[in-house]
């Protein structure tokens, strides 16, 4: 059943790429983190406060790792080991 799930996930990913084209290359956590920082800069803020839930936890973790000096406060509802 794992092989079937893997095949279904691969087909879904290929379908998304076919339907979105090059946009798919910019829909990952790293891109979201860079976009968040661009919004922070656009608003003229030196630091942000952040509350992350579910997938937002991974976004918050990566933001804090990449831009630790730009975080005022951060609350994450769980801890994800995204290094795996």
C-alpha positions as CSV (number, residue, x, y, z in Angstrom):
1,X,0.0,0.0,0.0
2,X,3.0,2.3,0.5
3,X,4.0,1.9,-3.1
4,X,0.5,2.8,-4.2
5,X,0.5,5.9,-2.0
6,X,3.8,7.0,-3.3
7,X,2.6,6.6,-6.9
8,X,-0.5,8.6,-6.2
9,X,1.5,11.4,-4.5
10,X,3.9,11.5,-7.5
11,X,1.0,11.7,-9.9
12,X,-0.6,14.5,-7.8
13,X,2.7,16.4,-7.8
14,X,3.1,16.0,-11.6
15,X,-0.5,17.2,-12.1
16,X,0.2,20.3,-10.0
17,X,3.3,21.1,-12.0
18,X,1.4,20.6,-15.3
19,X,-1.4,23.0,-14.1
20,X,0.8,25.7,-12.5
21,X,3.9,25.6,-14.6
22,X,6.9,27.6,-13.3
23,X,4.9,28.8,-10.3
24,X,5.4,25.4,-8.7
25,X,9.1,26.1,-8.3
26,X,8.2,28.9,-5.9
27,X,5.6,27.2,-3.7
28,X,7.9,25.7,-1.0
29,X,8.6,26.6,2.6
30,X,11.8,28.5,1.7
31,X,9.9,30.7,-0.7
32,X,7.2,31.4,1.9
33,X,9.9,32.4,4.4
34,X,11.5,34.8,1.9
35,X,8.1,36.2,1.0
36,X,7.3,36.8,4.8
37,X,10.6,38.7,5.1
38,X,9.8,40.8,2.0
39,X,6.4,41.7,3.6
40,X,8.2,42.7,6.8
41,X,10.6,44.9,4.9
42,X,7.8,46.4,2.8
43,X,6.0,47.4,6.0
44,X,9.1,49.0,7.3
45,X,9.3,46.7,10.4
46,X,12.6,45.8,11.9
47,X,11.3,42.7,13.6
48,X,8.1,40.6,13.5
49,X,5.9,38.7,16.0
50,X,4.7,35.4,14.7
51,X,2.2,32.7,15.7
52,X,2.5,29.4,13.8
53,X,0.0,26.6,13.8
54,X,0.3,23.3,11.9
55,X,2.4,23.9,8.8
56,X,2.9,27.4,10.1
57,X,5.2,25.9,12.7
58,X,7.6,24.8,10.0
59,X,7.4,28.2,8.4
60,X,8.2,29.9,11.7
61,X,11.1,27.6,12.5
62,X,12.7,28.3,9.2
63,X,12.1,32.0,9.4
64,X,13.8,32.1,12.9
65,X,16.7,30.0,11.6
66,X,17.2,32.2,8.5
67,X,16.5,35.6,10.1
68,X,16.9,35.3,13.9
69,X,17.6,39.0,14.4
70,X,14.3,39.9,12.8
71,X,12.1,38.0,15.2
72,X,10.6,40.0,18.1
73,X,8.4,37.1,19.5
74,X,7.4,33.7,18.2
75,X,4.8,31.2,19.4
76,X,4.7,27.7,17.7
77,X,2.0,25.2,18.6
78,X,4.2,22.2,18.0
79,X,7.8,21.4,17.1
80,X,8.7,19.8,13.8
81,X,12.1,18.4,13.0
82,X,12.3,19.6,9.4
83,X,16.0,18.7,9.3
84,X,15.0,15.1,8.7
